[in-house]
Amino acid sequence: MERSPAAPAPVEVPKFFVCPITLEVMRDPVTLSSGITYDRDSIERWLFTDGHGDCPVTKLSLGADDLEPTPNHTLRRLIQSWCAAHAVERFPTPRPPVDADRVAAIVDGAKKKGGVPEAVEFLVSVVKKHAASTSSSKPLAGCGSQEEPMCGAVPDSPKACSPEEAALSILHSLKLSEASLKRVLESSDDFVDALASVLRWPSYRARTYAMHLLKAALSAMQPSRLSSASTELVEGVVMVVADRMLSPKAIKVALHVLCRLCPWGRNRIKAVEAGAVAALVELLLSDGCGGKSNGGKRAGELAAVAIDHLCGCAEGRLELVAHPAGLAVVARAATRLSPMATESAVRALHAVARHSATPAVLQEMLAVGVVARLLYLVQAGAAGDRPRERAREMLKMHVRVWRGSPCYLASHLASYPC
């Protein structure tokens, strides 16, 4: 009987190739100030996601300046050579880090000369490069994802955050004019798409800066470019609107961007498919709607305007009536916020009453108090002529269904005869 050939002996991995945390071969070895080398993903997860402030092996406490690991290029080359010699799949060479000192030096030099073109060109290239290469599942190096600075503040030290965040922060602080933004958009066709990618990063700081830059960039855009906004951009903006961990100011900026995008092309449908209606309804439902938290009244106003835009398409109206609190919260916004919010909310309800008024929807409008609030708007007359006329038109449109409601008085039946 012929014997089968013996199985090859397992390859013994040199122990200094193994990450002390995962016990696997390191892909991107980096060394801490404690002298211990780890795989970059593992140590960044330990420091920035899990929130530890010490070296896992030595337990030495790490200061703020020690949290940026140093790439161990020699060890990485040794690991790659060993992988090639033993027919082990080689790991790709990691992207080289951006020199944060260079970011600061270029901007300082540009400011001293009284101009910023070179700085803007470099910073835009940094954002574009790392938006394309940074994984959304990994925190940015050198910062805790839960930490958020004052919007618009430039870090005092480039090492206080990652180079990518430093670039975003400085770009925001430059307060580029509309003419400068147009030049940036003309020379960098994919700049907006790069910012859209940043909206998926786990760093709240980077996403806040990116949202401010998007607001400024979209204000300088022509309608033709707004109409061709990418699905990734719309989805990223909706993600920011739905994220209650971001600052109220960042959420308001995202609402501005959403309102800027919605009127053009198929952006409304893209927003609806991304879950914008539910996010906006939840924002209006939150305790801060009309108060000081979560953006306050201004956020509620912008949310009502955005819902009005989304109800301009059948998909948006369908999502609104499908949400258990959709109609009720929009009706509440019509009587509790500003005149602008009242007009937008009434217009959204009018679109539903005119185009999506199934028997079930009409009964829900009666049950959740929409009809009562419409009657209030007609009686009070403080909301302005257009909302009052739309409210009166809705009541007249469906008087046959709503006439049996206790909130209908005899005088209203006389006003809206069958």
Secondary structure as the mmCIF struct_conf table of DSSP 4:
data_model
#
loop_
_struct_conf.conf_type_id
_struct_conf.id
_struct_conf.beg_label_comp_id
_struct_conf.beg_label_asym_id
_struct_conf.beg_label_seq_id
_struct_conf.end_label_comp_id
_struct_conf.end_label_asym_id
_struct_conf.end_label_seq_id
HELX_LH_PP_P HELX_LH_PP_P1 GLU A 2 PRO A 14
HELX_RH_3T_P HELX_RH_3T_P1 LYS A 15 PHE A 17
STRN STRN1 VAL A 18 VAL A 18
TURN_TY1_P TURN_TY1_P1 PRO A 20 THR A 22
BEND BEND1 GLU A 24 GLU A 24
STRN STRN2 VAL A 25 VAL A 25
BEND BEND2 ARG A 27 ASP A 28
STRN STRN3 PRO A 29 THR A 31
TURN_TY1_P TURN_TY1_P2 SER A 33 SER A 34
BEND BEND3 GLY A 35 GLY A 35
STRN STRN4 THR A 37 ASP A 39
HELX_RH_AL_P HELX_RH_AL_P1 ARG A 40 GLU A 44
HELX_RH_PI_P HELX_RH_PI_P1 ARG A 45 THR A 49
BEND BEND4 ASP A 50 ASP A 50
STRN STRN5 ASP A 54 ASP A 54
TURN_TY1_P TURN_TY1_P3 PRO A 56 THR A 58
STRN STRN6 SER A 61 SER A 61
HELX_RH_3T_P HELX_RH_3T_P2 ALA A 64 ASP A 66
BEND BEND5 LEU A 67 GLU A 68
HELX_LH_PP_P HELX_LH_PP_P2 PRO A 69 PRO A 69
STRN STRN7 THR A 70 PRO A 71
HELX_RH_AL_P HELX_RH_AL_P2 HIS A 73 ALA A 85
TURN_TY1_P TURN_TY1_P4 HIS A 86 ALA A 87
HELX_LH_PP_P HELX_LH_PP_P3 VAL A 88 VAL A 98
HELX_RH_AL_P HELX_RH_AL_P3 ALA A 100 LYS A 112
TURN_TY1_P TURN_TY1_P5 LYS A 113 GLY A 114
HELX_RH_AL_P HELX_RH_AL_P4 PRO A 117 SER A 133
BEND BEND6 THR A 134 THR A 134
TURN_TY1_P TURN_TY1_P6 SER A 136 SER A 137
BEND BEND7 LYS A 138 LYS A 138
HELX_LH_PP_P HELX_LH_PP_P4 PRO A 139 LEU A 140
TURN_TY1_P TURN_TY1_P7 ALA A 141 GLY A 142
BEND BEND8 CYS A 143 CYS A 143
TURN_TY1_P TURN_TY1_P8 SER A 145 GLN A 146
TURN_TY1_P TURN_TY1_P9 CYS A 151 GLY A 152
HELX_LH_PP_P HELX_LH_PP_P5 ALA A 153 PRO A 155
BEND BEND9 ASP A 156 SER A 157
HELX_RH_3T_P HELX_RH_3T_P3 PRO A 158 ALA A 160
BEND BEND10 CYS A 161 CYS A 161
HELX_RH_AL_P HELX_RH_AL_P5 PRO A 163 SER A 173
TURN_TY1_P TURN_TY1_P10 LEU A 174 LEU A 174
HELX_RH_AL_P HELX_RH_AL_P6 GLU A 178 SER A 187
TURN_TY1_P TURN_TY1_P11 ASP A 189 ASP A 190
HELX_RH_AL_P HELX_RH_AL_P7 PHE A 191 VAL A 198
TURN_TY1_P TURN_TY1_P12 LEU A 199 ARG A 200
BEND BEND11 TRP A 201 PRO A 202
HELX_RH_AL_P HELX_RH_AL_P8 TYR A 204 SER A 219
TURN_TY1_P TURN_TY1_P13 ALA A 220 ALA A 220
BEND BEND12 MET A 221 MET A 221
HELX_RH_AL_P HELX_RH_AL_P9 PRO A 223 SER A 227
TURN_TY1_P TURN_TY1_P14 SER A 228 SER A 228
HELX_RH_AL_P HELX_RH_AL_P10 THR A 231 ALA A 242
TURN_TY1_P TURN_TY1_P15 ARG A 244 MET A 245
BEND BEND13 LEU A 246 LEU A 246
HELX_RH_AL_P HELX_RH_AL_P11 PRO A 248 LEU A 261
TURN_TY1_P TURN_TY1_P16 CYS A 262 PRO A 263
BEND BEND14 TRP A 264 TRP A 264
TURN_TY1_P TURN_TY1_P17 GLY A 265 ARG A 266
HELX_RH_AL_P HELX_RH_AL_P12 ASN A 267 GLU A 273
TURN_TY1_P TURN_TY1_P18 ALA A 274 GLY A 275
HELX_RH_AL_P HELX_RH_AL_P13 ALA A 276 LEU A 285
BEND BEND15 SER A 286 SER A 286
TURN_TY1_P TURN_TY1_P19 ASP A 287 GLY A 290
BEND BEND16 GLY A 291 LYS A 292
HELX_RH_3T_P HELX_RH_3T_P4 SER A 293 GLY A 295
HELX_RH_AL_P HELX_RH_AL_P14 GLY A 296 LEU A 310
TURN_TY1_P TURN_TY1_P20 CYS A 311 GLY A 312
BEND BEND17 CYS A 313 CYS A 313
HELX_RH_AL_P HELX_RH_AL_P15 ALA A 314 ALA A 322
BEND BEND18 HIS A 323 HIS A 323
TURN_TY1_P TURN_TY1_P21 PRO A 324 ALA A 325
HELX_RH_AL_P HELX_RH_AL_P16 GLY A 326 ARG A 336
BEND BEND19 LEU A 337 LEU A 337
HELX_RH_AL_P HELX_RH_AL_P17 PRO A 339 HIS A 355
BEND BEND20 SER A 356 SER A 356
HELX_RH_AL_P HELX_RH_AL_P18 PRO A 359 ALA A 367
TURN_TY1_P TURN_TY1_P22 VAL A 368 GLY A 369
HELX_RH_AL_P HELX_RH_AL_P19 VAL A 370 ALA A 380
BEND BEND21 ALA A 383 ALA A 383
HELX_RH_AL_P HELX_RH_AL_P20 ASP A 385 MET A 397
TURN_TY1_P TURN_TY1_P23 HIS A 398 HIS A 398
HELX_RH_AL_P HELX_RH_AL_P21 VAL A 399 TRP A 402
TURN_TY1_P TURN_TY1_P24 ARG A 403 GLY A 404
BEND BEND22 SER A 405 SER A 405
TURN_TY1_P TURN_TY1_P25 PRO A 406 CYS A 407
HELX_RH_AL_P HELX_RH_AL_P22 ALA A 410 SER A 415
BEND BEND23 TYR A 416 TYR A 416
#
